[in-house]
Amino acid sequence: MAPELPDDIQFSDLDRSVRARLRTLSKENAENVGLHLVMAGRLLDEQPELSYEHAQAAVRRAGRVDVVREAAGLAAYRTGRFAEALRELRTVRRLNGSSEHLAIMADCERGLGRPERALALAASPEAEGLEPSARVELAIVVSGARLDLGEPEAAVAVLATPEIRALTGVLAARVAQARAAALTAAGKPSEAEAELAPFSQRQLAEASGDLADDEDDVVVYDLVEDDEAGTADASVGDEAGAADAPTEAGGDSSDDDGDSAEPAAVADAPVDAVDGSVDEEQQGDQA
């Protein structure tokens, strides 16, 4: 049974490129699949299990659309279903020829206790054509795989290239955390601390995905100014000989190849079932 869709989402919330992939579907089916993809993406970080349910609802209706399988793979990865995530992302690669989720696929191999396969993926020809940021993500996974194999020095070396050391921002903080873990495993705690020193606690929390929502926006109220304004309003009201009762209003709402990614789109009403090739992959990928 498909999870409930809230009233505050629209098909137009999907990225235009994702909507375009759903054009092969009937209008009604595309709309339904698209809404489930919107929810899969919205909930991926905060409620990954519910995100997974929405992605599965989309797969049942559009199993031959690459963005749908991508959403399913990413949600499976975030919920620790590594074999399933690996299978889905392999299907995505077969459907569209893209290896953009190679780092997540390698991390899934790690999650399945197969660090050697993670290293093999990182050494594959597909890895050479990755975008710079994707190469860094893959290097972080490789460093972790080296740690899995008890090779901390090699784990440090993987993240010592000039390209990686020149990084800034959140990705640099993620690399620093990975290097710190490797240095600690190598018996170099002081160097590990030095890796993290340039970054604030907020930056490190953001890099690890631990930044709380209520830390994102800080609103400061000037109580003195409000009090003075209130006094002035009261005196004006007294001079007028009448006073208004105050009112208040408020409220708000809101791919071991592990990784991350943004879900996408749908399949046709006639294509409600997942294609048979996927079932074959499911049987062969659990080992």
PyRosetta script that sets phi, psi and omega in degrees:
from pyrosetta import init, pose_from_sequence

init()
pose = pose_from_sequence("MAPELPDDIQFSDLDRSVRARLRTLSKENAENVGLHLVMAGRLLDEQPELSYEHAQAAVRRAGRVDVVREAAGLAAYRTGRFAEALRELRTVRRLNGSSEHLAIMADCERGLGRPERALALAASPEAEGLEPSARVELAIVVSGARLDLGEPEAAVAVLATPEIRALTGVLAARVAQARAAALTAAGKPSEAEAELAPFSQRQLAEASGDLADDEDDVVVYDLVEDDEAGTADASVGDEAGAADAPTEAGGDSSDDDGDSAEPAAVADAPVDAVDGSVDEEQQGDQA")
pose.set_psi(1, 133.6)
pose.set_omega(1, -176.0)
pose.set_phi(2, -74.7)
pose.set_psi(2, 142.8)
pose.set_omega(2, 176.7)
pose.set_phi(3, -66.9)
pose.set_psi(3, 155.9)
pose.set_omega(3, -177.0)
pose.set_phi(4, -68.9)
pose.set_psi(4, 143.9)
pose.set_omega(4, 177.6)
pose.set_phi(5, -101.9)
pose.set_psi(5, 125.8)
pose.set_omega(5, 179.4)
pose.set_phi(6, -70.8)
pose.set_psi(6, 163.2)
pose.set_omega(6, -176.4)
pose.set_phi(7, -80.1)
pose.set_psi(7, -13.8)
pose.set_omega(7, -172.7)
pose.set_phi(8, -91.5)
pose.set_psi(8, 14.0)
pose.set_omega(8, 178.4)
pose.set_phi(9, -114.5)
pose.set_psi(9, 153.7)
pose.set_omega(9, -179.2)
pose.set_phi(10, -136.0)
pose.set_psi(10, 156.1)
pose.set_omega(10, 177.5)
pose.set_phi(11, -59.5)
pose.set_psi(11, -33.3)
pose.set_omega(11, -179.5)
pose.set_phi(12, -67.8)
pose.set_psi(12, -11.1)
pose.set_omega(12, 176.1)
pose.set_phi(13, -68.3)
pose.set_psi(13, -19.7)
pose.set_omega(13, 177.6)
pose.set_phi(14, -72.5)
pose.set_psi(14, 148.6)
pose.set_omega(14, 173.7)
pose.set_phi(15, -59.7)
pose.set_psi(15, 145.0)
pose.set_omega(15, -176.7)
pose.set_phi(16, -57.8)
pose.set_psi(16, -39.2)
pose.set_omega(16, -179.4)
pose.set_phi(17, -65.0)
pose.set_psi(17, -32.3)
pose.set_omega(17, 178.1)
pose.set_phi(18, -71.5)
pose.set_psi(18, -43.0)
pose.set_omega(18, 178.4)
pose.set_phi(19, -59.1)
pose.set_psi(19, -36.2)
pose.set_omega(19, -179.1)
pose.set_phi(20, -63.8)
pose.set_psi(20, -32.6)
pose.set_omega(20, -179.1)
pose.set_phi(21, -71.3)
pose.set_psi(21, -14.1)
pose.set_omega(21, -177.7)
pose.set_phi(22, -95.0)
pose.set_psi(22, 2.6)
pose.set_omega(22, -176.7)
pose.set_phi(23, -67.1)
pose.set_psi(23, -18.4)
pose.set_omega(23, 178.1)
pose.set_phi(24, -74.3)
pose.set_psi(24, -9.9)
pose.set_omega(24, -178.1)
pose.set_phi(25, -94.8)
pose.set_psi(25, 162.4)
pose.set_omega(25, 172.1)
pose.set_phi(26, -65.3)
pose.set_psi(26, 155.9)
pose.set_omega(26, -176.5)
pose.set_phi(27, -57.7)
pose.set_psi(27, -44.8)
pose.set_omega(27, -177.8)
pose.set_phi(28, -65.9)
pose.set_psi(28, -42.3)
pose.set_omega(28, -179.1)
pose.set_phi(29, -68.3)
pose.set_psi(29, -41.0)
pose.set_omega(29, 178.6)
pose.set_phi(30, -60.9)
pose.set_psi(30, -41.1)
pose.set_omega(30, 179.3)
pose.set_phi(31, -62.4)
pose.set_psi(31, -46.3)
pose.set_omega(31, -178.0)
pose.set_phi(32, -66.1)
pose.set_psi(32, -46.2)
pose.set_omega(32, 179.3)
pose.set_phi(33, -62.9)
pose.set_psi(33, -42.4)
pose.set_omega(33, -179.5)
pose.set_phi(34, -60.3)
pose.set_psi(34, -40.5)
pose.set_omega(34, 179.3)
pose.set_phi(35, -65.6)
pose.set_psi(35, -38.1)
pose.set_omega(35, 176.8)
pose.set_phi(36, -66.9)
pose.set_psi(36, -33.8)
pose.set_omega(36, 177.3)
pose.set_phi(37, -68.7)
pose.set_psi(37, -37.7)
pose.set_omega(37, 176.1)
pose.set_phi(38, -58.0)
pose.set_psi(38, -46.8)
pose.set_omega(38, -179.3)
pose.set_phi(39, -68.2)
pose.set_psi(39, -37.0)
pose.set_omega(39, 178.6)
pose.set_phi(40, -60.6)
pose.set_psi(40, -41.8)
pose.set_omega(40, 178.4)
pose.set_phi(41, -72.1)
pose.set_psi(41, -38.7)
pose.set_omega(41, -178.0)
pose.set_phi(42, -66.4)
pose.set_psi(42, -34.2)
pose.set_omega(42, -173.9)
pose.set_phi(43, -98.7)
pose.set_psi(43, -1.7)
pose.set_omega(43, -171.3)
pose.set_phi(44, -55.9)
pose.set_psi(44, -42.0)
pose.set_omega(44, -176.7)
pose.set_phi(45, -83.9)
pose.set_psi(45, -42.7)
pose.set_omega(45, -172.0)
pose.set_phi(46, -90.0)
pose.set_psi(46, -35.2)
pose.set_omega(46, 179.5)
pose.set_phi(47, -135.0)
pose.set_psi(47, 68.9)
pose.set_omega(47, -174.0)
pose.set_phi(48, -59.0)
pose.set_psi(48, -32.8)
pose.set_omega(48, -179.4)
pose.set_phi(49, -66.5)
pose.set_psi(49, -41.8)
pose.set_omega(49, 177.6)
pose.set_phi(50, -70.0)
pose.set_psi(50, -35.6)
pose.set_omega(50, 174.2)
pose.set_phi(51, -58.0)
pose.set_psi(51, -42.8)
pose.set_omega(51, 179.1)
pose.set_phi(52, -60.7)
pose.set_psi(52, -41.7)
pose.set_omega(52, -179.7)
pose.set_phi(53, -63.1)
pose.set_psi(53, -41.8)
pose.set_omega(53, 178.0)
pose.set_phi(54, -65.0)
pose.set_psi(54, -41.1)
pose.set_omega(54, 179.2)
pose.set_phi(55, -62.7)
pose.set_psi(55, -39.7)
pose.set_omega(55, 178.6)
pose.set_phi(56, -65.7)
pose.set_psi(56, -36.8)
pose.set_omega(56, 177.3)
pose.set_phi(57, -62.8)
pose.set_psi(57, -37.8)
pose.set_omega(57, 177.9)
pose.set_phi(58, -68.5)
pose.set_psi(58, -40.7)
pose.set_omega(58, -179.8)
pose.set_phi(59, -61.7)
pose.set_psi(59, -39.0)
pose.set_omega(59, -178.7)
pose.set_phi(60, -62.8)
pose.set_psi(60, -26.0)
pose.set_omega(60, -178.6)
pose.set_phi(61, -100.3)
pose.set_psi(61, -21.0)
pose.set_omega(61, -173.3)
pose.set_phi(62, -147.1)
pose.set_psi(62, 54.5)
pose.set_omega(62, -173.9)
pose.set_phi(63, -68.2)
pose.set_psi(63, -10.9)
pose.set_omega(63, -178.9)
pose.set_phi(64, -102.8)
pose.set_psi(64, 7.1)
pose.set_omega(64, 179.3)
pose.set_phi(65, -97.7)
pose.set_psi(65, 126.8)
pose.set_omega(65, -172.5)
pose.set_phi(66, -60.4)
pose.set_psi(66, -39.7)
pose.set_omega(66, -177.5)
pose.set_phi(67, -68.0)
pose.set_psi(67, -28.0)
pose.set_omega(67, 177.2)
pose.set_phi(68, -69.3)
pose.set_psi(68, -45.7)
pose.set_omega(68, 178.7)
pose.set_phi(69, -66.6)
pose.set_psi(69, -31.9)
pose.set_omega(69, 176.1)
pose.set_phi(70, -63.0)
pose.set_psi(70, -46.5)
pose.set_omega(70, 178.1)
pose.set_phi(71, -59.4)
pose.set_psi(71, -41.9)
pose.set_omega(71, 179.5)
pose.set_phi(72, -64.0)
pose.set_psi(72, -41.3)
pose.set_omega(72, -179.9)
pose.set_phi(73, -65.7)
pose.set_psi(73, -42.8)
pose.set_omega(73, -179.0)
pose.set_phi(74, -67.5)
pose.set_psi(74, -41.0)
pose.set_omega(74, 179.1)
pose.set_phi(75, -67.0)
pose.set_psi(75, -39.1)
pose.set_omega(75, 177.5)
pose.set_phi(76, -62.9)
pose.set_psi(76, -40.4)
pose.set_omega(76, 179.1)
pose.set_phi(77, -62.4)
pose.set_psi(77, -44.3)
pose.set_omega(77, -177.7)
pose.set_phi(78, -68.4)
pose.set_psi(78, -21.1)
pose.set_omega(78, 178.8)
pose.set_phi(79, -98.9)
pose.set_psi(79, 7.7)
pose.set_omega(79, 176.8)
pose.set_phi(80, 81.0)
pose.set_psi(80, 13.0)
pose.set_omega(80, 177.1)
pose.set_phi(81, -89.2)
pose.set_psi(81, 72.6)
pose.set_omega(81, -168.1)
pose.set_phi(82, -66.9)
pose.set_psi(82, -40.6)
pose.set_omega(82, 179.1)
pose.set_phi(83, -63.7)
pose.set_psi(83, -41.8)
pose.set_omega(83, 179.2)
pose.set_phi(84, -67.1)
pose.set_psi(84, -42.3)
pose.set_omega(84, 179.0)
pose.set_phi(85, -61.4)
pose.set_psi(85, -43.5)
pose.set_omega(85, 179.9)
pose.set_phi(86, -61.9)
pose.set_psi(86, -42.1)
pose.set_omega(86, 179.3)
pose.set_phi(87, -63.2)
pose.set_psi(87, -45.0)
pose.set_omega(87, -178.5)
pose.set_phi(88, -65.5)
pose.set_psi(88, -42.4)
pose.set_omega(88, -177.6)
pose.set_phi(89, -72.2)
pose.set_psi(89, -27.9)
pose.set_omega(89, 171.6)
pose.set_phi(90, -65.9)
pose.set_psi(90, -38.8)
pose.set_omega(90, 178.1)
pose.set_phi(91, -63.9)
pose.set_psi(91, -41.8)
pose.set_omega(91, 177.8)
pose.set_phi(92, -59.5)
pose.set_psi(92, -44.1)
pose.set_omega(92, -179.6)
pose.set_phi(93, -63.5)
pose.set_psi(93, -36.4)
pose.set_omega(93, 178.3)
pose.set_phi(94, -69.7)
pose.set_psi(94, -34.8)
pose.set_omega(94, -177.3)
pose.set_phi(95, -75.2)
pose.set_psi(95, -39.3)
pose.set_omega(95, -175.3)
pose.set_phi(96, -121.5)
pose.set_psi(96, -1.9)
pose.set_omega(96, 176.4)
pose.set_phi(97, 75.8)
pose.set_psi(97, 5.6)
pose.set_omega(97, -177.1)
pose.set_phi(98, -91.2)
pose.set_psi(98, 142.1)
pose.set_omega(98, 177.0)
pose.set_phi(99, -113.1)
pose.set_psi(99, 23.4)
pose.set_omega(99, -175.1)
pose.set_phi(100, -61.5)
pose.set_psi(100, -23.7)
pose.set_omega(100, -179.3)
pose.set_phi(101, -99.8)
pose.set_psi(101, 24.9)
pose.set_omega(101, -177.5)
pose.set_phi(102, -61.4)
pose.set_psi(102, -36.4)
pose.set_omega(102, 179.4)
pose.set_phi(103, -64.2)
pose.set_psi(103, -40.5)
pose.set_omega(103, 178.7)
pose.set_phi(104, -67.2)
pose.set_psi(104, -39.0)
pose.set_omega(104, 178.4)
pose.set_phi(105, -62.6)
pose.set_psi(105, -41.6)
pose.set_omega(105, 178.2)
pose.set_phi(106, -65.4)
pose.set_psi(106, -38.3)
pose.set_omega(106, 179.4)
pose.set_phi(107, -68.2)
pose.set_psi(107, -31.2)
pose.set_omega(107, 175.2)
pose.set_phi(108, -64.6)
pose.set_psi(108, -39.2)
pose.set_omega(108, 176.8)
pose.set_phi(109, -61.1)
pose.set_psi(109, -40.1)
pose.set_omega(109, 175.7)
pose.set_phi(110, -61.8)
pose.set_psi(110, -43.6)
pose.set_omega(110, -179.7)
pose.set_phi(111, -62.7)
pose.set_psi(111, -26.3)
pose.set_omega(111, 178.4)
pose.set_phi(112, -89.5)
pose.set_psi(112, 6.6)
pose.set_omega(112, 179.0)
pose.set_phi(113, 77.0)
pose.set_psi(113, 28.3)
pose.set_omega(113, -177.8)
pose.set_phi(114, -126.1)
pose.set_psi(114, 66.2)
pose.set_omega(114, -178.1)
pose.set_phi(115, -61.8)
pose.set_psi(115, -28.9)
pose.set_omega(115, 178.6)
pose.set_phi(116, -62.8)
pose.set_psi(116, -37.2)
pose.set_omega(116, 178.4)
pose.set_phi(117, -70.1)
pose.set_psi(117, -32.5)
pose.set_omega(117, 175.7)
pose.set_phi(118, -62.3)
pose.set_psi(118, -42.6)
pose.set_omega(118, 179.1)
pose.set_phi(119, -66.4)
pose.set_psi(119, -36.6)
pose.set_omega(119, 178.8)
pose.set_phi(120, -64.6)
pose.set_psi(120, -40.8)
pose.set_omega(120, 176.9)
pose.set_phi(121, -62.6)
pose.set_psi(121, -41.2)
pose.set_omega(121, -179.1)
pose.set_phi(122, -66.0)
pose.set_psi(122, -25.2)
pose.set_omega(122, -179.7)
pose.set_phi(123, -94.7)
pose.set_psi(123, 2.6)
pose.set_omega(123, -177.2)
pose.set_phi(124, -75.5)
pose.set_psi(124, 159.2)
pose.set_omega(124, 178.7)
pose.set_phi(125, -58.0)
pose.set_psi(125, -31.7)
pose.set_omega(125, -179.6)
pose.set_phi(126, -60.7)
pose.set_psi(126, -31.6)
pose.set_omega(126, -177.3)
pose.set_phi(127, -66.8)
pose.set_psi(127, -27.1)
pose.set_omega(127, -177.2)
pose.set_phi(128, -68.2)
pose.set_psi(128, -25.1)
pose.set_omega(128, -177.6)
pose.set_phi(129, -95.8)
pose.set_psi(129, 9.5)
pose.set_omega(129, -178.2)
pose.set_phi(130, -71.9)
pose.set_psi(130, 153.7)
pose.set_omega(130, 173.2)
pose.set_phi(131, -66.3)
pose.set_psi(131, 156.6)
pose.set_omega(131, -177.9)
pose.set_phi(132, -51.8)
pose.set_psi(132, -46.6)
pose.set_omega(132, -178.4)
pose.set_phi(133, -64.8)
pose.set_psi(133, -36.2)
pose.set_omega(133, 178.9)
pose.set_phi(134, -69.0)
pose.set_psi(134, -33.9)
pose.set_omega(134, 176.6)
pose.set_phi(135, -65.2)
pose.set_psi(135, -37.9)
pose.set_omega(135, 178.1)
pose.set_phi(136, -65.9)
pose.set_psi(136, -44.0)
pose.set_omega(136, 178.0)
pose.set_phi(137, -58.8)
pose.set_psi(137, -41.1)
pose.set_omega(137, 179.4)
pose.set_phi(138, -66.2)
pose.set_psi(138, -37.7)
pose.set_omega(138, 178.3)
pose.set_phi(139, -63.2)
pose.set_psi(139, -37.7)
pose.set_omega(139, 177.2)
pose.set_phi(140, -62.5)
pose.set_psi(140, -41.7)
pose.set_omega(140, 178.0)
pose.set_phi(141, -65.1)
pose.set_psi(141, -42.7)
pose.set_omega(141, 179.3)
pose.set_phi(142, -61.1)
pose.set_psi(142, -41.2)
pose.set_omega(142, 177.5)
pose.set_phi(143, -59.3)
pose.set_psi(143, -42.7)
pose.set_omega(143, 177.6)
pose.set_phi(144, -64.3)
pose.set_psi(144, -37.9)
pose.set_omega(144, 178.7)
pose.set_phi(145, -65.4)
pose.set_psi(145, -37.5)
pose.set_omega(145, 176.5)
pose.set_phi(146, -63.8)
pose.set_psi(146, -38.2)
pose.set_omega(146, 175.8)
pose.set_phi(147, -64.6)
pose.set_psi(147, -40.3)
pose.set_omega(147, 177.8)
pose.set_phi(148, -57.9)
pose.set_psi(148, -33.3)
pose.set_omega(148, -177.6)
pose.set_phi(149, -88.9)
pose.set_psi(149, 4.3)
pose.set_omega(149, 179.9)
pose.set_phi(150, 74.1)
pose.set_psi(150, 34.0)
pose.set_omega(150, -178.8)
pose.set_phi(151, -122.4)
pose.set_psi(151, 69.2)
pose.set_omega(151, -175.1)
pose.set_phi(152, -62.8)
pose.set_psi(152, -36.6)
pose.set_omega(152, 179.4)
pose.set_phi(153, -63.6)
pose.set_psi(153, -41.6)
pose.set_omega(153, 177.1)
pose.set_phi(154, -66.3)
pose.set_psi(154, -34.2)
pose.set_omega(154, 178.2)
pose.set_phi(155, -63.6)
pose.set_psi(155, -37.5)
pose.set_omega(155, 177.5)
pose.set_phi(156, -69.4)
pose.set_psi(156, -44.0)
pose.set_omega(156, -175.9)
pose.set_phi(157, -61.6)
pose.set_psi(157, -35.1)
pose.set_omega(157, 180.0)
pose.set_phi(158, -58.1)
pose.set_psi(158, -32.8)
pose.set_omega(158, -176.1)
pose.set_phi(159, -102.9)
pose.set_psi(159, 28.4)
pose.set_omega(159, -177.8)
pose.set_phi(160, -114.8)
pose.set_psi(160, 10.2)
pose.set_omega(160, -178.9)
pose.set_phi(161, -72.2)
pose.set_psi(161, 152.9)
pose.set_omega(161, 179.1)
pose.set_phi(162, -56.1)
pose.set_psi(162, -38.2)
pose.set_omega(162, 180.0)
pose.set_phi(163, -60.7)
pose.set_psi(163, -42.9)
pose.set_omega(163, -177.8)
pose.set_phi(164, -74.7)
pose.set_psi(164, -39.9)
pose.set_omega(164, -177.3)
pose.set_phi(165, -70.1)
pose.set_psi(165, -17.5)
pose.set_omega(165, -179.8)
pose.set_phi(166, -88.8)
pose.set_psi(166, 1.5)
pose.set_omega(166, -177.4)
pose.set_phi(167, -68.3)
pose.set_psi(167, 156.3)
pose.set_omega(167, 173.6)
pose.set_phi(168, -135.0)
pose.set_psi(168, 170.1)
pose.set_omega(168, 174.9)
pose.set_phi(169, 78.6)
pose.set_psi(169, -156.4)
pose.set_omega(169, -174.7)
pose.set_phi(170, -62.6)
pose.set_psi(170, -39.7)
pose.set_omega(170, -178.9)
pose.set_phi(171, -64.3)
pose.set_psi(171, -36.4)
pose.set_omega(171, 176.7)
pose.set_phi(172, -64.2)
pose.set_psi(172, -38.1)
pose.set_omega(172, 178.4)
pose.set_phi(173, -66.6)
pose.set_psi(173, -37.4)
pose.set_omega(173, 178.0)
pose.set_phi(174, -65.2)
pose.set_psi(174, -41.6)
pose.set_omega(174, 177.4)
pose.set_phi(175, -63.0)
pose.set_psi(175, -42.3)
pose.set_omega(175, 179.6)
pose.set_phi(176, -60.3)
pose.set_psi(176, -40.1)
pose.set_omega(176, 178.5)
pose.set_phi(177, -65.1)
pose.set_psi(177, -40.9)
pose.set_omega(177, 179.1)
pose.set_phi(178, -67.3)
pose.set_psi(178, -41.2)
pose.set_omega(178, 178.4)
pose.set_phi(179, -66.4)
pose.set_psi(179, -38.8)
pose.set_omega(179, 178.9)
pose.set_phi(180, -62.1)
pose.set_psi(180, -40.7)
pose.set_omega(180, 178.2)
pose.set_phi(181, -63.3)
pose.set_psi(181, -41.1)
pose.set_omega(181, 179.9)
pose.set_phi(182, -68.8)
pose.set_psi(182, -40.8)
pose.set_omega(182, 179.3)
pose.set_phi(183, -65.9)
pose.set_psi(183, -38.4)
pose.set_omega(183, 177.0)
pose.set_phi(184, -62.8)
pose.set_psi(184, -43.5)
pose.set_omega(184, 178.3)
pose.set_phi(185, -65.2)
pose.set_psi(185, -27.1)
pose.set_omega(185, 179.5)
pose.set_phi(186, -84.8)
pose.set_psi(186, 3.9)
pose.set_omega(186, 179.1)
pose.set_phi(187, 78.6)
pose.set_psi(187, 31.3)
pose.set_omega(187, -179.1)
pose.set_phi(188, -126.2)
pose.set_psi(188, 66.4)
pose.set_omega(188, -175.6)
pose.set_phi(189, -62.9)
pose.set_psi(189, -35.1)
pose.set_omega(189, -179.2)
pose.set_phi(190, -66.5)
pose.set_psi(190, -39.4)
pose.set_omega(190, 177.0)
pose.set_phi(191, -68.1)
pose.set_psi(191, -33.8)
pose.set_omega(191, 177.2)
pose.set_phi(192, -63.1)
pose.set_psi(192, -43.3)
pose.set_omega(192, 178.2)
pose.set_phi(193, -63.7)
pose.set_psi(193, -38.8)
pose.set_omega(193, 179.4)
pose.set_phi(194, -64.0)
pose.set_psi(194, -32.3)
pose.set_omega(194, 178.1)
pose.set_phi(195, -62.9)
pose.set_psi(195, -39.7)
pose.set_omega(195, -175.0)
pose.set_phi(196, -87.0)
pose.set_psi(196, -17.8)
pose.set_omega(196, -173.9)
pose.set_phi(197, -55.5)
pose.set_psi(197, -38.9)
pose.set_omega(197, -177.5)
pose.set_phi(198, -68.9)
pose.set_psi(198, -8.8)
pose.set_omega(198, -174.0)
pose.set_phi(199, -110.0)
pose.set_psi(199, 142.8)
pose.set_omega(199, 177.0)
pose.set_phi(200, -76.9)
pose.set_psi(200, 164.4)
pose.set_omega(200, 177.5)
pose.set_phi(201, -61.6)
pose.set_psi(201, -34.9)
pose.set_omega(201, 178.8)
pose.set_phi(202, -64.9)
pose.set_psi(202, -43.6)
pose.set_omega(202, 179.3)
pose.set_phi(203, -62.8)
pose.set_psi(203, -41.3)
pose.set_omega(203, -180.0)
pose.set_phi(204, -68.4)
pose.set_psi(204, -37.4)
pose.set_omega(204, 178.0)
pose.set_phi(205, -66.1)
pose.set_psi(205, -40.0)
pose.set_omega(205, 178.4)
pose.set_phi(206, -65.1)
pose.set_psi(206, -40.5)
pose.set_omega(206, -179.4)
pose.set_phi(207, -64.5)
pose.set_psi(207, -34.5)
pose.set_omega(207, -178.9)
pose.set_phi(208, -92.1)
pose.set_psi(208, -0.2)
pose.set_omega(208, 178.9)
pose.set_phi(209, 78.5)
pose.set_psi(209, 18.7)
pose.set_omega(209, -177.2)
pose.set_phi(210, -101.4)
pose.set_psi(210, 7.9)
pose.set_omega(210, -178.5)
pose.set_phi(211, -73.6)
pose.set_psi(211, 120.0)
pose.set_omega(211, -178.4)
pose.set_phi(212, -70.5)
pose.set_psi(212, 147.9)
pose.set_omega(212, -179.8)
pose.set_phi(213, -59.5)
pose.set_psi(213, -36.6)
pose.set_omega(213, -175.8)
pose.set_phi(214, -74.7)
pose.set_psi(214, -3.6)
pose.set_omega(214, 175.5)
pose.set_phi(215, -91.8)
pose.set_psi(215, -10.6)
pose.set_omega(215, -175.3)
pose.set_phi(216, -70.3)
pose.set_psi(216, -40.2)
pose.set_omega(216, -177.0)
pose.set_phi(217, -126.8)
pose.set_psi(217, 124.0)
pose.set_omega(217, 178.6)
pose.set_phi(218, -114.0)
pose.set_psi(218, 122.4)
pose.set_omega(218, -179.6)
pose.set_phi(219, -109.3)
pose.set_psi(219, 126.4)
pose.set_omega(219, -179.1)
pose.set_phi(220, -108.6)
pose.set_psi(220, 127.8)
pose.set_omega(220, 179.3)
pose.set_phi(221, -105.3)
pose.set_psi(221, 131.2)
pose.set_omega(221, 177.5)
pose.set_phi(222, -89.0)
pose.set_psi(222, 95.4)
pose.set_omega(222, -174.8)
pose.set_phi(223, -68.0)
pose.set_psi(223, -33.7)
pose.set_omega(223, -179.9)
pose.set_phi(224, -64.6)
pose.set_psi(224, -46.5)
pose.set_omega(224, -179.9)
pose.set_phi(225, -62.7)
pose.set_psi(225, -41.1)
pose.set_omega(225, 179.1)
pose.set_phi(226, -62.5)
pose.set_psi(226, -39.5)
pose.set_omega(226, -178.2)
pose.set_phi(227, -66.2)
pose.set_psi(227, -41.6)
pose.set_omega(227, 179.3)
pose.set_phi(228, -65.1)
pose.set_psi(228, -39.9)
pose.set_omega(228, 179.5)
pose.set_phi(229, -64.2)
pose.set_psi(229, -38.7)
pose.set_omega(229, 179.6)
pose.set_phi(230, -65.3)
pose.set_psi(230, -39.3)
pose.set_omega(230, 179.0)
pose.set_phi(231, -64.4)
pose.set_psi(231, -42.5)
pose.set_omega(231, 179.8)
pose.set_phi(232, -63.6)
pose.set_psi(232, -42.5)
pose.set_omega(232, 179.7)
pose.set_phi(233, -62.3)
pose.set_psi(233, -38.2)
pose.set_omega(233, -178.2)
pose.set_phi(234, -65.5)
pose.set_psi(234, -41.4)
pose.set_omega(234, -178.2)
pose.set_phi(235, -66.7)
pose.set_psi(235, -36.5)
pose.set_omega(235, 177.3)
pose.set_phi(236, -64.7)
pose.set_psi(236, -39.3)
pose.set_omega(236, 179.5)
pose.set_phi(237, -64.8)
pose.set_psi(237, -38.2)
pose.set_omega(237, 179.8)
pose.set_phi(238, -63.9)
pose.set_psi(238, -41.7)
pose.set_omega(238, -179.2)
pose.set_phi(239, -65.0)
pose.set_psi(239, -31.7)
pose.set_omega(239, -179.3)
pose.set_phi(240, -79.3)
pose.set_psi(240, -14.3)
pose.set_omega(240, 177.6)
pose.set_phi(241, 83.1)
pose.set_psi(241, 13.5)
pose.set_omega(241, 178.7)
pose.set_phi(242, -149.3)
pose.set_psi(242, 156.2)
pose.set_omega(242, 179.0)
pose.set_phi(243, -133.3)
pose.set_psi(243, 140.2)
pose.set_omega(243, 177.7)
pose.set_phi(244, -97.0)
pose.set_psi(244, 141.2)
pose.set_omega(244, 176.2)
pose.set_phi(245, -73.3)
pose.set_psi(245, 130.7)
pose.set_omega(245, -178.9)
pose.set_phi(246, -68.5)
pose.set_psi(246, 146.9)
pose.set_omega(246, 175.9)
pose.set_phi(247, -123.7)
pose.set_psi(247, 149.9)
pose.set_omega(247, 179.1)
pose.set_phi(248, -130.7)
pose.set_psi(248, 143.8)
pose.set_omega(248, 176.1)
pose.set_phi(249, -136.7)
pose.set_psi(249, 148.7)
pose.set_omega(249, 178.3)
pose.set_phi(250, -172.5)
pose.set_psi(250, 176.1)
pose.set_omega(250, 176.7)
pose.set_phi(251, 133.1)
pose.set_psi(251, 153.8)
pose.set_omega(251, 176.0)
pose.set_phi(252, -156.1)
pose.set_psi(252, 171.1)
pose.set_omega(252, 178.0)
pose.set_phi(253, -140.5)
pose.set_psi(253, 167.8)
pose.set_omega(253, 163.2)
pose.set_phi(254, -158.4)
pose.set_psi(256, 70.9)
pose.set_omega(256, 169.2)
pose.set_phi(257, -82.1)
pose.set_psi(257, 52.1)
pose.set_omega(257, -179.9)
pose.set_phi(258, -70.8)
pose.set_psi(258, 153.5)
pose.set_omega(258, 172.6)
pose.set_phi(259, 179.2)
pose.set_psi(259, -165.3)
pose.set_omega(259, 179.0)
pose.set_phi(260, -132.6)
pose.set_psi(260, 156.2)
pose.set_omega(260, -176.6)
pose.set_phi(261, -172.1)
pose.set_psi(261, 175.1)
pose.set_omega(261, -176.7)
pose.set_phi(262, -110.7)
pose.set_psi(262, 127.1)
pose.set_omega(262, -178.3)
pose.set_phi(263, -64.5)
pose.set_psi(263, 163.2)
pose.set_omega(263, 176.0)
pose.set_phi(264, -145.0)
pose.set_psi(264, -153.8)
pose.set_omega(264, -139.6)
pose.set_phi(265, -83.6)
pose.set_psi(265, -143.7)
pose.set_omega(265, -157.6)
pose.set_phi(266, -131.9)
pose.set_psi(266, -176.0)
pose.set_omega(266, 173.2)
pose.set_phi(267, -141.8)
pose.set_psi(267, 168.3)
pose.set_omega(267, -173.6)
pose.set_phi(268, -73.9)
pose.set_psi(268, 155.4)
pose.set_omega(268, 176.6)
pose.set_phi(269, -55.4)
pose.set_psi(269, -40.5)
pose.set_omega(269, 177.0)
pose.set_phi(270, -66.5)
pose.set_psi(270, -17.9)
pose.set_omega(270, -177.8)
pose.set_phi(271, -105.8)
pose.set_psi(271, 52.9)
pose.set_omega(271, -176.9)
pose.set_phi(272, -75.6)
pose.set_psi(272, -23.5)
pose.set_omega(272, -176.6)
pose.set_phi(273, -99.6)
pose.set_psi(273, 150.3)
pose.set_omega(273, 177.2)
pose.set_phi(274, -70.5)
pose.set_psi(274, 139.1)
pose.set_omega(274, -176.0)
pose.set_phi(275, -65.9)
pose.set_psi(275, 151.9)
pose.set_omega(275, -172.9)
pose.set_phi(276, -60.9)
pose.set_psi(276, -26.9)
pose.set_omega(276, -178.1)
pose.set_phi(277, -63.8)
pose.set_psi(277, -27.3)
pose.set_omega(277, 179.7)
pose.set_phi(278, -70.1)
pose.set_psi(278, -40.8)
pose.set_omega(278, 179.0)
pose.set_phi(279, -59.3)
pose.set_psi(279, -36.9)
pose.set_omega(279, 179.2)
pose.set_phi(280, -64.7)
pose.set_psi(280, -39.2)
pose.set_omega(280, 179.0)
pose.set_phi(281, -66.5)
pose.set_psi(281, -37.2)
pose.set_omega(281, -178.5)
pose.set_phi(282, -61.9)
pose.set_psi(282, -37.6)
pose.set_omega(282, -178.7)
pose.set_phi(283, -73.5)
pose.set_psi(283, -28.2)
pose.set_omega(283, -173.6)
pose.set_phi(284, -96.4)
pose.set_psi(284, -1.0)
pose.set_omega(284, -170.0)
pose.set_phi(285, -109.9)
pose.set_psi(285, 3.1)
pose.set_omega(285, -174.6)
pose.set_phi(286, -83.7)
pose.set_psi(286, -14.2)
pose.set_omega(286, -173.8)
pose.set_phi(287, -62.6)
pose.dump_pdb("model.pdb")
